[in-house]
Amino acid sequence: MNTAPTLLSIENLSKSWGGVHAVRSVSFALKAGEILALIGPNGAGKSTCFDMLNGQTTPAAGTIHLLGENTTGRKPREIWRLGVGRTFQITATFATMTVRENVQVALVSYGRQLFNLANDLAEQNNLAAQHPDRVKEMLALLEKIQRDGRSRPR
């Protein structure tokens, strides 16, 4: 039995447009350390389900709890501020900006502040102090990109 805390809980989530039921009574829970897949054929409602999780679409019924907090019907930026992001098959980076600048745009969006990677992050920035693992991951990514000789996102 997994005693890890529940990170995401979906209860009876539903959405329809007219007579078309895109998502009907979907329920699941994701605990810390688990990997969960949402699979199905085209038109099965996978994207609509993710749209509701991220606040792009308001559910007609059901509830969404993230870390125990009800996020049902919240705006996407409110959910983003809780640490939930979404990627699409086609990435949308800013092609004219460096990788570092793209990472900083994400950090500004998430933490509403910018930091200088060359300085001591823990002292410079509360975001870095609160999320040291994320900072380490970003620094490792930037170092890898620099080693590979790439300066712009592809």
N, C-alpha and C positions, 0 to 999 in steps of 0.2 A: 504494500500500500504506500503510495506517494504522499508523504506528509508535508511536502514543500508548499509554500504559500501560493495561492491562486493569483496569477498575474492578470488574466483576462477571463471574464465570464460573460457569456452570451446566453440569454434566456428568451426563447420563443420569438426570435427576431423575424419580422415579416415586412415585406414591401411589395406593393403591386401598383401597376399603372393601368387604370381602367379594369378590364377583365383579365389582364395578364399578371400572373403571380410570379414575380422575379425571385423572391425569397419567401418561403413559407415555413414558419415555426422552426427556425434553426436555433439549436442550443448546443453549446460546448463550453468547456473550461480548459484553460491552458495554465499549467502549474510551472513554477520556476524549474528550469532544467529540461523541460519537455520540448519536443519539436512537434508541431501540428501542421498537417497539410489540408488544404481545402481544394479538393479536386472534383472535376466533373466536365461534361462536354460543353461546347460553346452554347451559350444561352441558359446555362444551369443556374446562374445567379451569383457566381463567384465574385465578379467585379462589383455587383450591387452590394453584396455583403461587405466587401472591403470599403466601398464608398460610405456605408453606414458606420462602420467602425471608425473611420477617419473623419466623419462629420460632413462629407460631401453631399450625402443624402440623408434625410431624416426618416427613420423607420416609421412605418404605419403602426406597428405594435412591437412589443418586446423591450428588453433592457440590455444595456451594455455597461459592464463594470470593469474599470481598469484600476488595478491595485486597490480594489474595494470601493472606488469612487465611481458614482454613476455619471457616465459621459454620454448617455443617450441624448441625441439631438443637439449636442454642443457644436460650436463652430469649429472648422478645421484648425484654425490657429490656436484655439484653446486646447485641443487635443495634442497638437504639436508641442505646445509648451509643457505638456506632461511627459514628453519624451517619445511620442509615437510619430514615426515618419513613414512615408510611403514612397516606393520607387516604382517606376513603370518600365516596360520593356525598352523603351527608347529614353535614354537618360537626357536630362535637360540641364546640362551645365552651361556656363557662359563661355562660349568658345574663344572669345577675345581676352579672357582673363586667365591668369596662371592658376595652377592647381591650388596654390596657397590662397589666392584671392577667392576661389570658389569655396574652399573650406571655411574661410572667414565669413563669407556670406551666410553659410549654413549656421555658423556659430552666432552671428548677429541675430538671425531669425530665431534661433533657439534660446539664447541667453540674453538677447537684447544688448550685447556688448561685444566689442572687438578686443582682441589681444595680440600682442607682438610675440611670435614664436621664439624670437631671439632672446627674450627676457625670461626671468624666472617666473614661470606661469603661476605657481602656487601663491606667490606674493603679489603678483600683478593683477590677478583676476580671480574673483570669487567663483566663476564658472569652472575654471581649471581646478581650483581647490575642491569643489564639490564633485567633479567628474574626472579624477586623475586617470582612470582607465581609458576614457574616451580621448583624452589629450595624448596619452601614450600611443594609442592606435593611430591617431592622426599624424603624429610625428613619425611613426614607423612607415606609414604610407608615403609621406613626403620624402623621407630618406630613400625609400625604394624607388620612387619616381625619379629622384635626383640621380641615383646610381644607374638607373636604366637610361638616363640621358633625355628623358621627356620633360618638357617644361610646360606644356599645355595639355588640357584634357582632350581626350579623343572621343 
